[in-house]
């Protein structure tokens, strides 16, 4: 076989191995991130000094926010329709 083709084939194989290793590393990091986020959530909830029943009721009624701070943002089309009077 042509030596250039063999070299390219070897490079392809080495790249595939590195790619697999990096994908594994990425999955590990994502798992670690999720675990850290979950620990942070648990710490916040424990710091609320609220019973489990009250917490469940709070979550069911929507008392918990989605993490958004401040009012809901509007899209440009919503802004246009809010500012213009209805034409009839």
PERAMO-V308569 format. One record per residue. RES is the residue in three letters. PHI is phi in whole degrees, -180 to 180 (NA if undefined). NEAR is the number of other ideal C-beta (glycine too) atoms within 10 Angstrom. Layout:
RES:PHI:NEAR / RES:PHI:NEAR
This chain:
UNK:NA:6 / UNK:-59:7 / UNK:-60:7 / UNK:-65:8 / UNK:-66:9 / UNK:-62:10 / UNK:-63:10 / UNK:-65:11 / UNK:-61:11 / UNK:-64:10 / UNK:-64:10 / UNK:-62:10 / UNK:-63:10 / UNK:-62:10 / UNK:-66:10 / UNK:-62:10 / UNK:-65:10 / UNK:-63:10 / UNK:-62:10 / UNK:-61:10 / UNK:-63:10 / UNK:-69:10 / UNK:-65:10 / UNK:-64:10 / UNK:-62:10 / UNK:-61:10 / UNK:-61:10 / UNK:-64:10 / UNK:-66:10 / UNK:-64:10 / UNK:-64:10 / UNK:-62:10 / UNK:-62:10 / UNK:-61:10 / UNK:-63:10 / UNK:-66:10 / UNK:-64:10 / UNK:-64:10 / UNK:-63:10 / UNK:-65:10 / UNK:-63:10 / UNK:-62:10 / UNK:-61:9 / UNK:-64:9 / UNK:-65:14 / UNK:-65:9 / UNK:-77:8 / UNK:-79:10 / UNK:54:7 / UNK:-134:13 / UNK:-72:9 / UNK:-62:8 / UNK:-65:8 / UNK:-67:12 / UNK:-63:14 / UNK:-62:11 / UNK:-65:12 / UNK:-62:13 / UNK:-68:11 / UNK:-69:9 / UNK:-83:8 / UNK:85:8 / UNK:-69:10 / UNK:-86:11 / UNK:-87:7 / UNK:-85:6 / UNK:98:5 / UNK:-79:8 / UNK:-108:5 / UNK:93:5 / UNK:-71:6 / UNK:-65:7 / UNK:-76:8 / UNK:-110:11 / UNK:-85:8 / UNK:-55:7 / UNK:-70:8 / UNK:-66:11 / UNK:-64:11 / UNK:-63:10 / UNK:-74:11 / UNK:-73:8 / UNK:-87:7 / UNK:-100:8 / UNK:-72:5 / UNK:-68:5 / UNK:-100:4 / UNK:-130:3
